[in-house]
């Protein structure tokens, strides 16, 4: 998630509001990785950004992410990195009810939905809201919002 989050920074996770408001594109979420993808993670939760929600179609090509045919504006992506599918044969995902497509902001070094596919909302622990440690970096995490027909923008 660099540069949004750096190693040894800690976040406050909101487990309550998702019961009342659904996850949206741009949310930063903490989740348990899929059981078929515990590649050395020993069950440690992951933190990634929601790129797409149920009924969206994600297509990654030409170094960019498209949701429902519209290219996303992603100012949070680590500077200078293109977004590439990790397997050229798999670059389109159609999400079904109860699924989220998540990606790290540091695309060149992220194990995310490009690897293990969409995640089930049931695996999400909550939204990461506030960076609280170290104190010098205390503050809210940015979560750009978008409607189904628009790009993610700050």
C-alpha positions in Angstrom: 0.0 0.0 0.0 3.0 2.3 -0.3 2.9 5.4 -0.3 -0.6 5.5 1.3 0.7 3.3 4.1 4.3 2.6 4.9 5.9 -0.3 6.8 5.5 -0.1 10.6 2.5 2.2 10.4 -0.6 1.2 12.3 -4.3 1.9 11.4 -7.6 2.0 13.3 -10.0 -0.5 11.7 -13.7 0.4 11.7 -15.7 -2.9 12.1 -19.1 -1.2 12.8 -20.0 1.1 9.9 -19.9 -1.6 7.3 -22.9 -3.1 9.0 -24.8 0.0 8.0 -23.1 1.3 4.8 -21.7 -1.1 2.2 -18.1 -1.1 1.0 -17.5 1.3 -1.8 -14.8 1.8 -4.5 -11.9 3.6 -2.9 -12.3 2.2 0.6 -9.2 0.8 2.2 -10.1 -2.6 3.8 -8.5 -5.1 6.0 -9.4 -8.7 5.2 -8.4 -12.3 5.7 -6.8 -13.6 2.5 -8.7 -16.4 0.7 -7.9 -19.8 2.2 -6.6 -21.1 -1.1 -4.1 -18.2 -1.1 -2.1 -18.3 2.1 1.2 -18.2 0.2 3.4 -17.7 3.3 1.0 -15.3 4.9 0.2 -17.6 7.8 -3.3 -16.0 8.0 -2.0 -12.5 8.6 -4.7 -10.0 7.4 -4.1 -8.0 4.2 -4.8 -4.4 3.6 -5.9 -3.2 0.1 -8.0 -0.7 -1.7 -11.5 -1.6 -3.1 -11.4 -1.2 -6.8 -14.7 -2.8 -7.7 -17.9 -4.1 -6.1 -20.6 -6.6 -6.9 -21.8 -6.6 -10.5 -18.8 -4.6 -11.7 -16.5 -5.9 -14.5 -12.8 -5.2 -14.0 -10.5 -5.2 -17.1 -6.8 -4.5 -16.8 -5.0 -3.7 -20.0 -2.5 -1.1 -21.4 -1.2 -0.4 -17.9 -4.6 0.8 -16.6 -7.6 -0.4 -14.7 -11.1 -0.2 -16.3 -14.3 -0.7 -14.3 -17.4 -1.3 -16.5 -15.5 0.1 -19.5 -14.4 3.3 -17.8 -10.7 3.9 -17.0 -10.1 4.7 -13.4 -8.2 7.8 -12.3 -5.9 6.4 -9.6 -3.7 9.2 -8.1 -2.9 7.0 -5.1 -1.0 4.4 -7.2 2.7 4.3 -6.4 4.4 6.9 -8.6 5.5 5.7 -12.1 3.9 2.2 -11.8 1.6 0.8 -14.5 -1.1 -1.7 -13.5 -0.5 -5.0 -15.2 -2.4 -8.2 -15.0 -0.1 -10.8 -13.4 -1.3 -13.4 -15.9 -2.0 -12.0 -19.4 -4.6 -14.7 -20.0 -6.5 -13.5 -16.9 -7.2 -9.8 -17.1 -11.1 -9.6 -16.9 -13.1 -10.3 -13.8 -16.9 -10.1 -13.5 -17.9 -9.7 -9.8 -21.0 -11.4 -8.4 -23.0 -10.6 -5.3 -21.0 -10.4 -2.1 -17.6 -9.9 -3.9 -15.0 -7.1 -3.9 -12.0 -6.6 -6.2 -9.1 -5.3 -4.1 -5.6 -4.1 -5.1 -2.6 -2.6 -3.4 -1.5 1.0 -4.2 2.1 -0.3 -4.8 1.0 -2.4 -7.8 4.5 -3.7 -8.6 4.8 -5.4 -5.2 1.2 -6.4 -4.3 -0.5 -9.7 -3.8 -4.1 -8.8 -4.6 -7.2 -9.8 -6.6 -5.0 -10.0 -9.7 -3.5 -13.1 -8.1 -6.3 -14.6 -6.0 -9.4 -13.1 -7.7 -12.2 -11.2 -6.1 -12.7 -11.6 -2.3 -15.9 -12.4 -0.4 -17.2 -9.5 1.7 -17.5 -11.9 4.5 -13.7 -12.1 4.7 -13.4 -8.3 5.3 -12.6 -7.4 8.9 -13.4 -3.7 8.4 -12.4 -0.3 6.8 -9.0 1.2 7.6 -9.9 4.8 8.7 -7.1 6.4 10.6 -3.3 6.0 10.7 -2.5 6.3 14.4 1.2 5.3 14.6 3.7 6.7 14.4 2.1 9.8 15.9 3.9 12.1 13.5 1.7 10.5 10.7 -1.5 10.6 12.6 -4.5 11.3 10.4 -7.3 9.9 8.2 -6.6 7.7 5.3 -7.8 9.0 2.0 -10.6 7.0 0.4 -11.6 8.5 -2.9 -15.3 7.9 -3.8 -16.9 7.2 -7.1 -20.3 6.3 -8.5 -20.8 3.3 -10.7 -20.5 5.4 -13.8 -17.4 7.5 -12.8 -13.8 7.1 -12.1 -12.2 6.9 -8.7 -10.8 10.4 -8.1 -9.6 12.1 -4.9 
